[in-house]
Each structure stands twice: as structure tokens, then as C-alpha cells.
């Protein structure tokens, strides 16, 4: 008798679900559309990563500053434009540029002098958009590279470098540092003397041959003493990360939770119409009716999951590189968790109007903190630990593990167990709090 009631309830809920064609289309097409958009943004499938717009205000107009601007302009990660400081500040304020670099007057000479001793270092000012603090760190690193190249190039092959060396040698002989021993001073004089001899040779040779001194000697200045070989570690060697996998998994989980809200609203609506009071006099148990509602909601949630992920697999090449058994188990566990959440919403809710707004807010919070929109590793460390208490986090991480991460069946065990625990918790709370009549 109990199984017949459950199956009849599931059949009835499926008929109601498919009777509204517009609602069915929204349930299936909306997660696909949003997931496709997020996947396009984060997978690099468009025209590639956008260059960071950087403005440069050069108040120095020296050989060093010109070489610095050229280096920044040639970098593939940056889009550099030269403007004055006032325009740079205004464009950054309006969000038209991410970072502006202000090169002060005298930067070329001061930085070359600071290259050889502990003289006061010139200050480069970085004006940045606070909403793009991540790009600021990237620009700072790139800037450091080209400052070192341009300053070291001028220090060893430019006339400014020779003037600085002569000045330092003169100061060393006329006003030696009291903290420097005689042997240290002689060693420093020998070093600077060798640098000066090299500079004279480069500059004199260039002058006699009519060449640009900047193209003689170590023309690139001091460069990075290494190269980086980057390897993306995914499920299989040679397989690129498919950002659509995470976006489709996250949006599928989000919309089965929205379906859970509709399940809860349907139960509340039936209770407001006194249908559940009528069930009390029927030869059916409360547990059978609630289990039927949960099963019906889980079936609808699984359909949304399978249609959404299936579309991603067919159109965007999402693959289950882990375990198909694990993937299906996580989908079933996620569907049951969502359906039991809908049952819990109906149990604690009073009216459909008030409960719907609170439920949508709660689901959006769960989805946001669970990493369905953006990966959870972008969160602060303390928040990452807190989100382990949220079922969405386990569902999203489980789908990631079974798709692009390529984790085996063992990677699905913990997410399935945790989701099953949340399902049991929601069901127990719903049975405890459920009211047959209006609250």
C-alpha cells in the first residue's frame, strides 16, 4: 500500500510538472543558457584572455623611462597607452583603465644611481581601480621585470650609467663611508672601475662606428634568469581544462534547488487548500505521502541535472573523466538532497508568498557560498572551511571530481555520504515539523 501511494504521488507530480510547458522550458533551458555564458567567460573559449588596460604618465622622458614604456607595451598581457597624470587618474576613477603608472621626473638618473648603491630609491606611483586588485599584483610583477631591464641596460651601456659611476667613484675617494673598511673600499673601487672601463669602451666604440650605444653590449639589460614551463594538471595528460564542466555542474545544482523551492511551494499551496486535511481521513500514512513527494521532486531534479549536463557534454565536450558510477551516484544524491530541502521548506513555511522570498534568498546564498558560481578556492581560507557545512559545496566539488578532475570512484564516496546525511537531516526535520493543516 505504501509503495502504491509513493508511485501514485510521483506520477501525479510529474503530470503537474509537464502540464506547464513554459515552466518545463524554463527549468531546462535557463540553466543551460546561464551555464553556457559562465563557461564562455571562464574557459577561454572566446578571443582569449583580455589584456589589462594600463596607462603610463611619463614625467621623466629619459632613456630609462622610454625603454620601460616600450617593454610594457610589448608585453602580451598588457594594453598600454601614454597619457598625462590628470587624464590617467580620471580614467582609472571611471573604470576605463585598471592601473596607471606615474613615472616621476628624474626617475632614470635616480634609479640608475640606486642600482649601484643604497641611495634613496625613486618612487613609481601606481594608481589602480580597487575593484581590480588582482590585476594590480600582476601589473606590479610585470613592471618590476621591465624596470630591472631598462635600468640595468642604462647602467651598463648608457651615458647616464657612466656619469653615475664617475660620481660614485669620486664620492668614494673624497668621502668614504665610516662603516666601510679599507679592504672593502678598495674592492668597491675596483668593481666600479671595471664597470666604468666597460662603459667607456661601449660608448667610445659606438661613437666611432656611429652606432647607438644602447644597442651595444648587453642590449636587453638584466633579464629573468629562468624560464617557466607551465603544465595544467587535469585528469589526463594533454587534455585541456574545460571550464564548461564547472559552470554546467554549478548551474545544474542551482536550478534543482530552485525546483526544490517549487516543490515546497506546491505542498504549501495544497495545504492552504486543505488537501492535506483530506489526506488525513484517507487510508494512507503521512510518511508514505511525504516519501512520495520527496521521490517525485528527486525525479524532476535528476531530469534537470541530466538534461543540463547532457547538453554540456554534447555541445561543449564535457567528459566524465573520473567514474561514471560515481558521477551518477552524485547526481542521485544531489537530487535527493534538493528534494528533501523542498520538503523541509514546506514543513517550516507558513504561506507561499512569505516562504518563497525567504527560500530564494536562502538558495542563492547556498549556491554562492557552495562554489556554484565561482570555484570555492577563490574564497578566503576561513570561508572555504565554513562552506564545508553547506551541501552545495559537496555537490559541486563532487561533479568537478568526476568530470574534469578525473578522480576515480573513491572521489565520489565522501560527497555522496555527506549529501545523504543532509538528505536524512532535512527529511527528519520535515517530518518533525510538518503540519497537516494551515499553520
C-alpha positions as CSV (number, residue, x, y, z in Angstrom):
1,X,0.0,0.0,0.0
2,X,2.8,2.4,0.9
3,X,4.7,1.8,-2.4
4,X,1.5,2.4,-4.4
5,X,1.0,5.7,-2.6
6,X,4.6,6.8,-3.3
7,X,4.3,5.8,-7.0
8,X,1.0,7.5,-7.4
9,X,2.3,10.7,-5.8
10,X,5.3,10.6,-8.1
11,X,3.1,10.1,-11.2
12,X,0.8,12.9,-10.1
13,X,3.7,15.4,-9.5
14,X,5.3,14.5,-12.9
15,X,1.9,15.2,-14.7
16,X,1.6,18.5,-12.9
17,X,5.2,19.4,-13.8
18,X,4.9,18.6,-17.5
19,X,1.4,20.1,-17.8
20,X,3.0,23.6,-17.7
21,X,5.2,23.7,-20.9
22,X,6.5,27.2,-20.2
23,X,7.7,26.1,-16.7
24,X,9.3,23.0,-18.2
25,X,11.2,25.1,-20.8
26,X,12.4,27.5,-18.1
27,X,13.6,24.6,-15.9
28,X,15.6,23.0,-18.7
29,X,16.8,25.9,-20.8
30,X,17.6,28.5,-18.2
31,X,20.4,26.6,-16.5
32,X,21.8,25.7,-19.9
33,X,21.9,29.3,-21.1
34,X,23.5,30.6,-17.9
35,X,26.0,27.8,-17.7
36,X,27.0,28.4,-21.3
37,X,27.6,32.1,-20.6
38,X,29.7,31.4,-17.4
39,X,31.6,28.7,-19.2
40,X,32.4,31.0,-22.1
41,X,33.7,33.6,-19.7
42,X,35.9,31.3,-17.7
43,X,37.1,28.7,-20.1
44,X,39.0,31.0,-22.5
45,X,36.8,29.9,-25.4
46,X,36.3,33.4,-26.7
47,X,39.0,35.6,-28.1
48,X,41.4,34.7,-25.3
49,X,42.2,36.4,-22.1
50,X,41.7,40.2,-22.3
51,X,44.7,42.4,-22.0
52,X,44.9,44.5,-18.9
53,X,44.5,48.2,-19.8
54,X,47.4,50.2,-18.3
55,X,48.1,53.9,-18.6
56,X,51.5,55.4,-18.3
57,X,52.2,59.0,-17.4
58,X,55.9,59.8,-18.2
59,X,57.1,62.9,-16.4
60,X,60.8,61.9,-16.8
61,X,61.2,61.5,-20.6
62,X,64.5,59.8,-20.1
63,X,66.1,56.8,-21.9
64,X,65.2,54.6,-19.0
65,X,61.5,55.7,-19.0
66,X,61.2,55.3,-22.7
67,X,62.7,51.8,-22.5
68,X,60.4,50.9,-19.7
69,X,57.3,52.1,-21.6
70,X,58.4,50.1,-24.7
71,X,58.9,47.0,-22.6
72,X,55.4,47.3,-21.0
73,X,53.9,48.0,-24.4
74,X,55.4,44.9,-25.9
75,X,54.2,42.6,-23.1
76,X,51.3,40.4,-24.4
77,X,49.4,40.7,-21.1
78,X,49.1,44.5,-21.2
79,X,47.4,47.2,-23.3
80,X,49.5,50.3,-22.7
81,X,48.6,53.9,-23.6
82,X,50.6,57.1,-22.7
83,X,48.6,60.0,-21.2
84,X,49.3,62.7,-18.7
85,X,48.8,62.1,-15.0
86,X,45.5,64.0,-14.7
87,X,43.9,62.0,-17.5
88,X,45.3,58.8,-16.1
89,X,43.8,59.4,-12.7
90,X,40.4,60.3,-14.2
91,X,40.3,57.2,-16.4
92,X,41.2,54.9,-13.5
93,X,38.5,56.6,-11.4
94,X,35.9,56.0,-14.1
95,X,37.0,52.3,-14.6
96,X,38.3,52.9,-18.1
97,X,41.8,51.6,-17.0
98,X,42.8,49.1,-14.4
99,X,46.2,50.6,-13.4
100,X,48.1,53.8,-14.2
101,X,51.9,54.1,-13.7
102,X,53.2,57.5,-13.0
103,X,57.0,57.8,-13.7
104,X,58.4,60.8,-11.7
105,X,60.8,63.4,-13.0
106,X,64.4,62.2,-12.5
107,X,63.5,58.6,-12.3
108,X,66.0,57.5,-14.9
109,X,69.0,59.0,-13.2
110,X,67.9,58.2,-9.6
111,X,67.1,54.6,-10.4
112,X,70.4,54.1,-12.2
113,X,72.2,55.6,-9.2
114,X,70.3,53.4,-6.8
115,X,71.3,50.4,-8.9
116,X,74.9,50.7,-7.8
117,X,74.5,51.7,-4.1
118,X,71.9,52.2,-1.4
119,X,70.9,55.7,-2.5
120,X,67.4,56.8,-2.0
121,X,65.2,54.9,-4.4
122,X,62.8,56.8,-6.7
123,X,59.1,56.2,-6.3
124,X,56.9,54.9,-9.0
125,X,53.3,55.6,-8.3
126,X,50.6,53.1,-9.2
127,X,47.0,54.4,-9.4
128,X,44.6,51.5,-9.5
129,X,41.0,50.6,-9.6
130,X,40.2,49.0,-6.2
131,X,37.7,46.6,-7.9
132,X,40.7,45.1,-9.8
133,X,43.2,44.5,-7.0
134,X,44.1,41.1,-8.5
135,X,45.3,42.7,-11.7
136,X,47.3,45.2,-9.7
137,X,49.5,42.4,-8.4
138,X,50.1,41.1,-11.9
139,X,51.0,44.6,-13.3
140,X,53.4,45.1,-10.3
141,X,55.2,41.9,-11.2
142,X,55.5,42.8,-14.9
143,X,56.6,46.3,-14.0
144,X,59.4,45.0,-11.9
145,X,60.7,42.9,-14.7
146,X,60.9,45.8,-17.2
147,X,62.2,48.3,-14.7
148,X,65.2,46.0,-14.0
149,X,65.8,45.5,-17.7
150,X,65.7,49.2,-18.6
151,X,67.7,50.4,-15.6
152,X,70.4,47.8,-15.8
153,X,70.7,48.4,-19.6
154,X,71.3,52.1,-19.0
155,X,73.6,51.4,-16.0
156,X,76.0,49.3,-18.1
157,X,75.7,50.8,-21.6
158,X,74.3,54.3,-21.3
159,X,75.8,57.7,-20.7
160,X,73.7,58.1,-17.5
161,X,75.3,54.9,-16.1
162,X,78.8,56.3,-16.8
163,X,78.0,59.6,-15.1
164,X,76.7,57.8,-12.1
165,X,79.7,55.5,-11.9
166,X,82.1,58.5,-12.1
167,X,80.1,60.3,-9.4
168,X,80.2,57.2,-7.1
169,X,84.0,56.8,-7.6
170,X,84.5,60.5,-6.8
171,X,82.4,60.3,-3.6
172,X,84.1,57.0,-2.6
173,X,87.5,58.7,-2.7
174,X,86.6,62.0,-1.2
175,X,84.1,60.9,1.4
176,X,84.5,57.2,2.2
177,X,81.9,55.6,4.4
178,X,83.0,55.3,8.0
179,X,81.3,51.8,8.1
180,X,83.4,50.5,5.3
181,X,86.9,49.1,5.9
182,X,89.9,49.8,3.7
183,X,89.8,46.5,2.0
184,X,86.0,46.8,1.3
185,X,86.6,50.3,-0.2
186,X,89.4,49.0,-2.4
187,X,87.2,46.2,-3.6
188,X,84.3,48.5,-4.4
189,X,86.7,50.9,-6.2
190,X,87.9,48.0,-8.3
191,X,84.4,46.9,-9.1
192,X,83.2,50.4,-10.1
193,X,86.4,51.0,-12.0
194,X,85.8,47.8,-14.1
195,X,82.2,49.0,-14.7
196,X,83.5,52.4,-15.9
197,X,86.0,50.8,-18.2
198,X,83.3,48.7,-19.8
199,X,81.0,51.7,-20.2
200,X,83.8,53.8,-21.8
201,X,84.6,51.0,-24.2
202,X,81.0,50.6,-25.2
203,X,80.3,54.3,-25.6
204,X,83.6,55.1,-27.4
205,X,83.2,52.1,-29.7
206,X,79.7,53.2,-30.6
207,X,80.7,56.8,-31.2
208,X,83.5,55.8,-33.5
209,X,81.2,53.5,-35.5
210,X,78.2,55.8,-35.5
211,X,76.0,53.3,-33.7
212,X,73.5,53.7,-30.9
213,X,75.2,52.8,-27.6
214,X,72.0,51.3,-26.3
215,X,72.3,48.6,-28.9
216,X,75.8,47.6,-27.8
217,X,76.8,45.3,-25.0
218,X,74.0,43.6,-23.0
219,X,71.3,45.3,-25.0
220,X,68.4,43.7,-23.0
221,X,69.8,44.5,-19.6
222,X,69.3,42.1,-16.8
223,X,66.6,39.6,-17.6
224,X,64.9,36.8,-15.8
225,X,67.4,34.0,-15.0
226,X,64.9,31.3,-15.7
227,X,62.1,30.2,-18.0
228,X,58.8,28.7,-16.7
229,X,57.3,25.5,-18.2
230,X,53.6,25.6,-17.2
231,X,51.6,22.3,-17.2
232,X,47.9,22.2,-16.3
233,X,47.4,19.1,-14.3
234,X,43.9,17.7,-15.1
235,X,42.5,14.2,-15.5
236,X,44.6,13.2,-18.5
237,X,47.9,14.3,-19.9
238,X,47.4,16.6,-22.9
239,X,43.7,17.3,-22.1
240,X,42.9,21.0,-21.5
241,X,40.8,22.2,-18.7
242,X,37.2,22.5,-19.8
243,X,35.7,25.4,-17.8
244,X,32.2,24.5,-19.0
245,X,32.3,21.4,-16.7
246,X,32.3,23.5,-13.6
247,X,29.8,26.1,-14.9
248,X,27.3,23.4,-16.0
249,X,27.7,21.5,-12.8
250,X,27.2,24.6,-10.7
251,X,24.1,25.8,-12.6
252,X,22.5,22.4,-12.6
253,X,22.8,22.2,-8.8
254,X,21.4,25.8,-8.6
255,X,18.3,25.0,-10.6
256,X,17.5,21.7,-8.9
257,X,17.4,23.8,-5.7
258,X,15.1,26.2,-7.4
259,X,12.9,23.2,-8.4
260,X,13.0,22.2,-4.7
261,X,11.5,25.6,-3.9
262,X,8.7,24.9,-6.3
263,X,8.1,21.6,-4.7
264,X,7.8,23.2,-1.3
265,X,5.5,25.9,-2.7
266,X,3.3,23.2,-4.2
267,X,3.0,21.4,-0.9
268,X,2.2,24.7,0.9
269,X,-0.4,25.5,-1.7
270,X,-2.1,22.1,-1.3
271,X,-2.1,22.6,2.5
272,X,-3.6,26.1,2.2
273,X,-6.4,24.5,0.0
274,X,-7.0,21.9,2.8
275,X,-6.0,19.0,0.6
276,X,-3.7,17.6,3.3
277,X,-6.6,17.6,5.8
278,X,-8.4,15.3,3.4
279,X,-5.4,13.0,3.2
280,X,-5.8,12.5,6.9
281,X,-9.0,10.6,6.5
282,X,-7.7,8.6,3.6
283,X,-6.1,5.1,4.3
284,X,-2.6,6.4,3.6
285,X,0.2,7.2,6.1
286,X,1.8,10.6,6.4
287,X,5.3,9.0,5.8
288,X,4.1,7.5,2.5
289,X,2.8,10.8,1.3
290,X,6.0,12.7,2.3
291,X,8.2,10.0,0.8
292,X,6.2,10.2,-2.4
293,X,6.6,13.9,-2.6
294,X,10.4,13.5,-2.0
295,X,10.7,10.9,-4.7
296,X,8.7,13.0,-7.2
297,X,10.9,16.0,-6.5
298,X,14.0,13.9,-6.8
299,X,12.9,12.5,-10.2
300,X,12.3,16.1,-11.5
301,X,15.7,17.2,-10.1
302,X,17.5,14.3,-11.8
303,X,15.9,15.2,-15.1
304,X,17.1,18.8,-14.8
305,X,20.6,17.5,-13.9
306,X,20.8,15.0,-16.8
307,X,19.4,17.4,-19.4
308,X,21.7,20.2,-18.3
309,X,24.9,18.1,-18.1
310,X,23.9,16.2,-21.2
311,X,23.7,19.4,-23.2
312,X,27.2,20.4,-21.9
313,X,28.6,17.0,-22.9
314,X,27.1,17.1,-26.4
315,X,27.7,20.8,-27.3
316,X,30.8,21.8,-25.2
317,X,32.6,18.5,-24.9
318,X,32.3,18.0,-21.1
319,X,33.6,14.5,-20.3
320,X,33.3,12.3,-17.3
321,X,37.0,11.6,-16.9
322,X,36.5,10.1,-13.5
323,X,33.9,7.4,-12.8
324,X,30.5,7.2,-14.4
325,X,29.2,5.3,-11.5
326,X,30.5,8.0,-9.1
327,X,29.0,10.7,-11.4
328,X,25.6,9.1,-11.4
329,X,25.7,8.5,-7.7
330,X,26.5,12.2,-7.0
331,X,23.6,13.2,-9.3
332,X,21.2,11.0,-7.5
333,X,22.5,12.1,-4.1
334,X,22.2,15.8,-5.1
335,X,18.7,15.3,-6.4
336,X,17.6,13.6,-3.2
337,X,19.2,16.4,-1.2
338,X,17.4,19.1,-3.2
339,X,14.1,17.3,-3.0
340,X,14.3,16.8,0.8
341,X,15.2,20.5,1.1
342,X,12.0,21.4,-0.7
343,X,10.1,19.2,1.8
344,X,11.8,20.9,4.7
345,X,10.9,24.3,3.2
346,X,7.2,23.2,3.1
347,X,7.4,21.9,6.7
348,X,8.7,25.2,8.2
349,X,7.0,27.6,5.8
350,X,3.7,29.3,6.7
351,X,2.4,30.9,3.5
352,X,3.6,30.6,-0.1
353,X,4.1,34.3,-0.5
354,X,6.3,34.8,2.5
355,X,8.2,31.4,2.2
356,X,9.1,31.8,-1.5
357,X,11.1,35.0,-1.0
358,X,12.9,33.6,2.0
359,X,13.6,30.4,0.2
360,X,15.0,32.1,-2.9
361,X,17.3,34.1,-0.7
362,X,18.5,31.0,1.2
363,X,19.1,29.0,-2.0
364,X,21.0,31.8,-3.7
365,X,23.2,32.1,-0.5
366,X,23.8,28.4,-0.5
367,X,24.7,28.4,-4.2
368,X,27.0,31.4,-3.9
369,X,28.9,30.0,-0.8
370,X,28.9,26.5,-2.3
371,X,31.1,27.5,-5.2
372,X,28.4,27.0,-7.9
373,X,29.1,30.5,-9.4
374,X,32.8,30.7,-8.9
375,X,35.1,28.0,-7.6
376,X,35.4,27.9,-3.8
377,X,39.2,28.1,-3.9
378,X,38.8,31.8,-4.7
379,X,37.2,32.3,-1.2
380,X,39.3,33.3,1.8
381,X,40.8,30.3,3.7
382,X,38.4,30.7,6.6
383,X,35.3,30.8,4.4
384,X,36.5,27.7,2.5
385,X,36.3,25.8,5.8
386,X,32.9,27.2,6.6
387,X,31.4,26.2,3.3
388,X,32.1,22.6,4.1
389,X,29.0,22.8,6.2
390,X,26.9,23.6,3.0
391,X,25.6,20.7,0.9
392,X,26.0,22.6,-2.4
393,X,29.8,22.7,-1.8
394,X,29.9,18.9,-1.7
395,X,27.6,18.5,-4.8
396,X,29.7,20.9,-6.9
397,X,33.0,19.5,-5.8
398,X,31.7,16.0,-6.5
399,X,30.7,16.8,-10.0
400,X,34.1,18.6,-10.6
401,X,35.9,15.5,-9.3
402,X,34.0,13.1,-11.6
403,X,34.3,15.3,-14.7
404,X,37.4,17.5,-15.4
405,X,39.4,16.5,-12.4
406,X,39.2,12.8,-13.4
407,X,39.1,11.5,-9.8
408,X,38.1,7.8,-9.6
409,X,35.2,6.3,-7.8
410,X,36.8,6.8,-4.4
411,X,36.4,10.6,-5.0
412,X,32.6,10.2,-5.0
413,X,32.3,8.3,-1.8
414,X,32.6,11.3,0.6
415,X,30.4,13.7,-1.3
416,X,27.7,11.0,-1.6
417,X,27.8,10.2,2.1
418,X,27.7,13.9,3.1
419,X,24.8,14.6,0.7
420,X,22.9,11.5,2.0
421,X,23.4,12.8,5.6
422,X,22.0,16.2,4.6
423,X,19.0,14.4,2.9
424,X,18.3,12.4,6.1
425,X,18.6,15.6,8.2
426,X,16.2,17.5,6.0
427,X,13.7,14.6,5.9
428,X,13.7,14.1,9.7
429,X,13.3,17.9,10.3
430,X,10.4,18.0,7.8
431,X,8.6,15.0,9.3
432,X,9.0,16.5,12.8
433,X,7.8,20.0,11.8
434,X,5.2,19.1,9.1
435,X,1.6,20.3,9.8
436,X,-1.4,18.7,8.0
437,X,-3.4,21.9,8.3
438,X,-2.7,25.6,8.0
439,X,-0.2,27.0,10.5
